[in-house]
Amino acid sequence: MLWLLFLPFTIVFGVLFGLAALPFALIALPFVLIFWLPFLILKFVFRLVLLPFMLLFAGIGMLIATIAVLGAVIVPLIPLAFLVGCGYVLWRLTTRPARTTSF
């Protein structure tokens, strides 16, 4: 709760020191831009060049994830499908064929 007591002083001193530092920041801004501009351009070029590869790998990853999820859902159902298939085969073998009447 003590910080609430000192909050007005913090705001006032922050504004005063910010206004006092503003001319120095404006003087230093061109030098900072000159220093950082090549790195910003390099970052932009890397993103522009690598973006198609990142999208390709993301698509491949999503395809692999989809196959994995489908496999995780389908593989446990294989024994059930086998039992249903065996039941169907037994049912077809044990039922009599329908009689056809020929005149």
C-alpha positions, -999 to 999 in steps of 0.1 A, spaced: 0 0 0 30 23 4 34 26 -34 -1 42 -35 12 69 -11 42 76 -33 23 73 -66 18 111 -72 56 117 -65 65 89 -89 43 103 -117 56 139 -112 92 129 -111 87 105 -141 72 133 -162 99 158 -152 128 134 -159 111 123 -191 108 159 -203 144 165 -193 156 135 -212 136 142 -243 162 165 -261 189 138 -256 166 111 -269 158 133 -300 195 139 -306 203 102 -303 174 90 -325 192 94 -359 222 75 -346 200 47 -333 182 45 -366 214 45 -386 227 17 -363 196 -4 -363 183 2 -398 205 -25 -415 194 -50 -389 157 -41 -395 162 -45 -432 180 -78 -427 152 -90 -405 126 -80 -431 145 -98 -459 149 -130 -438 112 -130 -430 103 -124 -466 126 -152 -478 118 -177 -451 80 -171 -450 73 -196 -479 94 -222 -462 78 -217 -428 43 -220 -444 54 -251 -463 67 -267 -431 36 -257 -412 14 -273 -438 35 -305 -437 33 -305 -399 -5 -300 -400 -8 -329 -424 14 -351 -402 -7 -341 -372 -39 -349 -390 -27 -383 -400 -15 -389 -364 -49 -379 -349 -68 -401 -375 -45 -430 -367 -50 -425 -329 -88 -427 -335 -89 -455 -361 -62 -479 -347 -82 -487 -315 -112 -495 -336 -95 -521 -357 -103 -551 -333 -139 -540 -332 -140 -538 -370 -124 -573 -371 -150 -587 -348 -179 -571 -368 -163 -585 -401 -161 -620 -386 -197 -618 -374 -208 -607 -409 -189 -636 -425 -204 -661 -400 -239 -647 -406 -235 -649 -444 -222 -685 -441 -250 -697 -418 -280 -682 -435 -297 -702 -463 -298 -686 -497 -331 -675 -509 -350 -700 -530 -355 -691 -566 -384 -706 -584 -379 -716 -619 -408 -726 -641 
